[in-house]
C-alpha cells in the first residue's frame, strides 16, 4: 500500500502554459520598469540605488 493516492493521467503543465507565459511577461515588465526608475533623474542619487553614481573619489 502506498502513501500517495492513485495517480490520474491529468495534464497539468499544458493547461497552465498561458499562465506561466503571462507570469514571465509580467516579470519582464516589472524588471524593465524597475531598471528605468532606478536610472531616472529622481532616484539617481538615492543611497538605496545599486547604480548610484558616487560623488566621493
Helices and strands as residue ranges (DSSP letters): H 13-38
